[in-house]
């Protein structure tokens, strides 16, 4: 399977061109890719077009490495038939709003087939009436089976080559599906997700926090979705998928994390999963504090079942031995901490530089790559202390001044960086409170799932050498 001639990719923000175009640095995991002499002219202004066999091969390889993303503005529209599958339980008003947005998005064109799956609603008549009013086909399940099972029930009725999964609290924009369909010009793409933004008009302070930092919002930049990458998972609150890639679909037994599991299984089978923020769908975020806090905790309980199915992908932190040693030295807060940490940094940079002999400035590149590793390790350590391991961090604060200092610095830096990075329509104090409560709720859910299963797999960091 090759990319079509008009398929264009652009190096992403994590990729660097070095040595006058002879090599690239980036990807996930970070690596150095050396370009053959005949391949270098194909990279023009950070863009590669598949207008020749060599161009197609280079673009395909850059996509595999996670160094480039498709340029959707330069891709032609894909005129493909699709069916919309909507799982719903007792949200008749929200269902009506979604179906209205689907009709409005067609702009007078033929409305696609829509399958509404009633997942054990208490008021089945209301759901049935809304579906009938909009001409949607209704599949009524005798009992609640959860979002994964309800989507599968609809998927079994789909006869088109593509399917759109949209939860009832989603509103589709006119360009959402057409933009996502462009990615399927790549025959390796199995699923594409849009950016999920908050529904306009929600104004509680929790809703404003969610507008800025929702768990469903994966940011401004397109990305490949795969484990241990900057965008490691995507929600299926709204996605477009190739039916042939889905197989049996979601795991019916999973009530939480079924969307993460599906994406990871697609990647394991060789399909590409993409995140495309150029397409957006609106989501009615939970705006009441209690409902919001509980939902964050429920998300955390999904970590354990994912650890059973994907043990190599779920670790809350992935560290190399040198970065773990660097962190331990710094957090020890002794007189020897800084000299030891600098020694680890220098030795690591030299070791990396020795492997980069083909580059023009191996030592400078080694120092830069090591610095990136330090930043990544610090961010992961902060997330461990404030999110996944917060019960241990809280216990440590009761008995150790060093732990208190470490946690306090991590908490302040985390809030400052997140507040600067997100366009929050909220003061920094309430944003900081919401961020800490977000982490506490999710971490509590992770610990609840681990204790219930008597397994620590979802809480164990992965410290691995480069040879693995």
C-alpha positions in Angstrom: 0.0 0.0 0.0 1.5 3.3 -1.1 0.5 6.9 -0.6 -1.4 8.6 -3.5 0.5 11.1 -5.7 -1.1 14.2 -4.2 -0.5 13.2 -0.5 1.6 15.8 1.3 3.3 15.7 4.7 5.1 18.3 6.7 7.8 17.8 9.4 6.2 18.4 12.8 7.3 20.7 15.6 9.4 18.0 17.3 11.5 17.3 14.2 14.8 19.2 13.5 16.7 19.3 10.2 20.4 19.2 10.9 23.7 19.0 8.9 22.4 21.0 6.0 19.5 18.6 5.4 21.5 15.4 5.6 19.8 14.2 8.8 16.6 14.6 10.8 16.2 14.4 14.6 12.8 13.8 16.2 10.0 11.2 16.2 8.7 9.0 18.9 10.9 7.6 20.3 13.5 10.3 19.5 16.0 9.2 16.9 18.4 10.5 14.2 17.4 9.6 10.6 20.0 10.0 7.9 18.8 10.9 4.5 20.3 9.3 1.4 21.7 11.9 -1.2 18.8 11.2 -3.6 16.3 11.7 -0.8 17.5 15.1 0.4 16.0 17.2 -2.5 12.6 15.6 -1.8 12.4 17.6 1.5 11.6 21.1 0.4 10.7 23.6 3.1 10.0 20.8 5.6 7.4 19.4 3.2 7.5 16.1 1.3 5.0 15.3 -1.5 4.3 11.7 -2.7 4.6 12.7 -6.4 7.1 10.0 -7.2 7.9 6.6 -5.8 10.8 8.0 -3.8 8.7 10.9 -2.5 6.0 8.4 -1.5 8.5 6.2 0.3 10.1 9.1 2.2 6.7 10.5 3.2 5.6 7.1 4.4 8.7 6.6 6.4 8.4 10.0 8.1 4.9 9.2 9.1 6.0 5.8 10.6 8.8 7.6 12.6 6.4 10.2 13.9 8.4 13.0 12.4 5.8 14.3 10.0 2.0 14.8 9.7 -0.3 15.0 6.7 -1.1 18.5 5.5 -4.9 18.3 5.3 -5.3 21.7 3.6 -3.4 20.3 0.6 -5.2 17.0 0.4 -8.3 16.5 -1.8 -11.7 15.7 -0.4 -12.4 12.1 0.0 -15.9 11.3 -1.3 -16.7 8.2 0.7 -19.9 6.8 2.1 -20.1 6.6 5.9 -22.6 5.7 8.6 -23.0 7.6 11.9 -23.4 5.4 15.0 -24.6 7.1 18.2 -24.8 5.2 21.5 -27.2 6.9 23.9 -28.8 6.3 27.3 -31.5 8.7 28.5 -30.2 11.8 26.7 -33.1 12.6 24.4 -32.4 16.3 24.3 -28.7 15.8 23.6 -29.5 13.3 20.9 -31.8 15.7 19.2 -29.1 18.4 19.3 -26.5 16.0 17.7 -28.9 14.8 15.0 -29.8 18.4 14.2 -26.0 19.2 13.8 -25.5 16.2 11.5 -28.3 17.4 9.3 -27.0 21.0 9.3 -23.5 19.8 8.5 -24.6 18.2 5.2 -25.6 21.7 3.9 -28.4 20.3 1.7 -26.6 17.2 0.6 -27.8 13.7 1.3 -27.9 13.0 5.1 -25.7 10.0 5.8 -27.3 6.9 7.4 -27.6 7.2 11.1 -27.9 4.4 13.6 -29.0 5.3 17.1 -28.3 2.6 19.7 -30.5 2.8 22.8 -28.3 1.4 25.5 -30.9 0.5 28.1 -32.6 3.9 28.5 -35.3 4.3 31.2 -37.4 6.4 28.8 -37.1 4.4 25.6 -40.1 6.2 24.0 -38.4 9.6 24.2 -35.2 8.3 22.5 -37.3 6.4 19.9 -39.3 9.5 19.1 -36.2 11.7 18.5 -34.7 9.0 16.3 -37.9 8.7 14.3 -38.2 12.5 13.9 -34.8 12.7 12.3 -35.2 9.5 10.2 -32.5 7.6 12.1 -32.5 3.8 12.4 -33.0 2.7 16.0 -31.3 -0.3 17.6 -32.7 -0.9 21.1 -30.7 -3.0 23.5 -32.6 -4.9 26.2 -30.1 -3.9 28.9 -27.2 -1.5 29.3 -24.0 -2.9 27.9 -21.8 0.2 28.2 -20.4 2.5 25.4 -18.2 -0.1 23.8 -20.9 -2.7 23.6 -23.4 -0.2 22.3 -21.0 1.0 19.6 -20.4 -2.6 18.6 -24.2 -3.2 18.2 -24.4 -0.3 15.8 -21.2 -1.3 14.0 -22.7 -4.7 13.2 -25.4 -2.9 11.2 -23.0 -0.7 9.2 -22.7 -1.5 5.5 -20.6 1.5 4.4 -16.8 1.5 4.2 -16.5 4.1 6.9 -18.2 4.7 10.3 -18.5 7.8 12.4 -18.8 7.2 16.1 -20.3 10.2 17.9 -21.5 10.2 21.5 -24.9 11.9 22.2 -23.2 14.8 24.0 -21.2 15.7 20.9 -22.1 18.4 18.3 -20.6 18.0 14.9 -19.4 21.0 12.9 -19.8 21.2 9.1 -16.1 20.4 8.4 -15.6 17.8 11.1 -16.2 14.6 9.1 -15.0 15.9 5.6 -11.7 17.0 7.1 -11.2 13.7 8.9 -12.0 11.7 5.8 -9.1 13.3 3.9 -6.7 11.2 6.1 -8.1 8.0 4.6 -6.4 8.8 1.3 -3.5 7.1 3.2 -4.4 3.4 2.9 -2.7 2.6 6.3 -5.0 4.9 8.3 -7.6 3.0 10.3 -9.0 5.7 12.6 -8.9 9.5 12.9 -10.1 11.7 15.8 -10.8 15.5 15.8 -10.1 17.9 18.5 -12.8 17.9 21.2 -13.6 21.4 22.4 -16.2 22.6 24.9 -19.7 23.3 23.9 -20.3 27.0 23.8 -22.3 28.5 26.7 -21.1 26.4 29.6 -19.9 29.0 32.2 -19.3 27.3 35.6 -15.7 27.5 36.8 -15.3 23.8 36.3 -16.7 24.1 32.7 -14.2 26.9 32.0 -11.3 24.7 33.4 -12.5 21.9 31.1 -12.6 24.3 28.2 -8.9 24.9 28.7 -7.8 21.5 29.9 -10.3 18.8 29.1 -9.1 15.2 29.2 -10.7 14.8 25.7 -8.8 17.8 24.2 -5.5 16.6 22.9 -4.2 20.1 21.9 -3.5 22.3 18.9 -1.0 20.0 17.0 -1.7 17.1 14.7 -0.1 13.8 15.7 0.2 10.1 15.3 -1.6 8.3 18.1 0.4 5.5 19.6 1.6 4.3 23.0 4.5 6.1 24.6 4.2 9.1 22.2 3.2 12.8 22.9 -0.4 11.8 21.9 -0.6 8.3 23.4 -4.4 7.7 23.1 -7.6 9.3 21.8 -11.2 9.2 22.9 -13.9 7.8 20.6 -16.4 10.4 21.7 -16.1 11.4 18.1 -14.0 9.5 15.5 -14.1 8.4 11.9 -12.9 4.8 11.3 -12.3 2.4 8.4 -14.7 -0.4 9.0 -12.3 -3.0 7.5 -9.8 -2.0 10.2 -12.0 -2.4 13.2 -12.5 -6.1 13.1 -14.7 -7.0 16.1 -14.6 -3.4 17.3 -14.5 -2.5 21.0 -14.0 -4.9 23.9 -17.5 -5.3 25.2 -16.2 -6.2 28.7 -14.5 -2.8 29.2 -16.7 0.0 30.6 -13.8 2.4 30.8 -10.7 2.7 28.6 -12.4 0.8 25.7 -11.4 3.6 23.4 -7.8 3.6 24.4 -7.7 -0.2 24.0 -9.2 0.0 20.5 -6.7 2.5 19.3 -3.7 0.5 20.7 -5.0 -2.7 19.1 -5.2 -0.9 15.7 -1.6 0.3 16.1 -0.5 -3.2 17.1 -2.1 -4.6 13.9 -0.2 -2.1 11.8 -2.8 0.6 11.2 -2.2 4.3 11.7 -4.3 6.2 14.1 -4.3 10.0 13.7 -5.3 13.0 15.7 -6.4 16.0 13.5 -7.1 19.3 15.4 -8.0 20.9 12.1 -11.3 19.3 12.5 -13.3 20.0 15.7 -16.3 18.6 17.5 -18.0 20.3 20.5 -18.6 18.3 23.7 -20.9 19.1 26.6 -18.4 18.9 29.4 -19.5 18.0 32.9 -20.1 21.3 34.6 -21.2 20.3 38.0 -18.3 19.7 40.5 -19.5 16.4 41.9 -20.3 14.9 38.5 -17.0 16.1 37.1 -14.8 14.9 40.0 -16.5 11.4 39.9 -15.9 11.1 36.2 -12.2 11.9 36.5 -12.0 9.1 39.1 -13.8 6.7 36.8 -11.3 7.5 34.1 -8.5 6.4 36.5 -10.1 3.0 37.1 -9.5 2.2 33.4 -5.8 2.0 34.0 -5.8 -1.5 35.5 -7.8 -3.3 32.7 -5.5 -1.5 30.2 -2.4 -2.8 32.1 -3.7 -6.3 31.7 -4.2 -6.0 27.9 -1.3 -3.7 27.1 1.4 -4.2 29.8 4.1 -2.5 27.8 2.0 0.7 27.1 0.3 1.7 30.4 3.3 2.6 32.7 2.7 6.0 34.3 6.4 6.9 33.5 9.0 5.5 31.1 12.5 6.3 32.2 16.0 5.2 31.1 18.4 4.1 33.9 20.4 7.3 33.5 17.4 9.6 33.8 16.1 7.8 36.8 19.5 8.1 38.4 19.6 11.9 37.5 16.2 12.4 39.2 17.1 10.5 42.3 20.3 12.6 42.7 18.4 15.9 42.3 15.6 14.8 44.7 18.0 13.7 47.3 18.8 17.4 47.9 22.3 16.8 49.3 25.5 18.6 48.9 26.6 16.0 46.4 23.3 16.2 44.4 24.3 18.8 41.8 27.8 17.4 41.1 26.4 13.9 40.7 23.5 15.0 38.5 25.9 17.0 36.3 28.2 14.0 36.1 25.4 11.8 35.0 24.3 14.4 32.4 27.8 14.8 31.0 28.5 11.0 30.9 25.2 10.4 29.1 25.8 13.2 26.6 29.2 11.7 25.7 27.8 8.2 25.4 25.1 9.5 23.0 27.6 11.6 21.1 29.7 8.5 20.4 26.8 7.0 18.6 26.3 10.1 16.4 29.6 10.0 14.6 27.9 10.5 11.3 26.6 13.9 12.3 28.7 17.1 12.0 28.4 18.1 15.6 27.9 14.9 17.7 28.7 16.5 21.1 26.3 19.4 20.7 23.6 17.1 19.5 24.3 14.7 22.4 24.0 17.5 24.9 20.7 18.7 23.3 19.2 15.2 23.3 20.3 14.6 26.9 18.7 17.9 27.9 15.4 16.8 26.3 15.7 13.6 28.2 16.1 15.5 31.5 13.0 17.7 30.7 10.9 14.6 29.9 12.1 12.8 33.0 11.3 15.8 35.2 7.8 16.1 33.7 7.1 12.4 34.2 8.4 12.6 37.8 6.1 15.5 38.5 3.1 13.7 37.1 4.0 10.7 39.3 4.1 12.8 42.5 1.1 14.9 41.7 -1.2 12.4 39.9 -0.5 8.7 39.9 1.4 8.5 43.2 -0.1 11.4 45.1 -1.1 9.2 48.1 2.5 8.2 48.5 3.7 11.8 48.0 1.1 13.0 50.6 2.4 10.4 53.1 6.0 11.4 52.4 5.2 15.0 53.0 4.1 14.1 56.6 7.5 12.8 57.5 10.1 14.5 55.2 11.0 18.1 54.6 12.8 17.1 51.4 9.6 15.4 50.1 7.6 18.5 51.0 10.0 20.8 49.1 10.0 18.5 46.1 6.2 18.2 46.0 5.7 22.0 46.5 8.1 22.9 43.7 6.5 20.4 41.4 3.0 21.6 42.2 3.8 25.3 41.6 5.8 24.7 38.4 3.0 22.4 37.1 0.3 25.0 37.6 2.3 27.9 36.2 3.3 26.0 33.1 -0.2 24.6 32.5 -1.8 28.0 33.0 0.6 29.6 30.5 0.1 26.8 28.0 -3.7 26.9 28.0 -6.1 29.8 27.2 -8.0 29.4 30.4 -10.8 31.9 30.9 -10.3 31.4 34.6 -8.1 33.0 37.3 -4.9 31.2 38.2 -6.1 30.3 41.7 -9.2 28.5 40.6 -7.4 27.0 37.7 -4.7 25.6 40.1 -7.4 24.2 42.5 -9.1 22.5 39.6 -5.8 21.1 38.3 -4.9 19.6 41.6 -8.4 18.1 42.1 -8.3 16.7 38.6 -5.0 14.9 39.4 -6.3 13.8 42.8 -9.5 12.3 41.3 -7.7 10.5 38.5 -5.0 9.2 40.8 -7.6 8.0 43.3 -9.3 6.1 40.5 -6.0 4.4 39.5 -5.4 3.3 43.1 -8.9 2.1 43.6 -8.6 -0.1 40.5 -5.2 -1.4 41.6 -6.4 -2.2 45.1 -9.5 -3.8 43.8 -7.5 -6.1 41.5 -4.6 -6.5 43.9 -2.2 -5.6 41.2 0.3 -2.7 40.9 0.9 -3.0 37.2 -0.9 0.3 36.4 1.3 2.1 39.0 4.7 0.8 38.2 7.1 3.0 36.2 9.1 1.4 33.4 12.8 1.8 33.7 14.4 0.4 30.6 17.7 0.5 28.8 18.1 1.5 25.2 18.8 -2.1 24.2 15.2 -3.0 25.0 
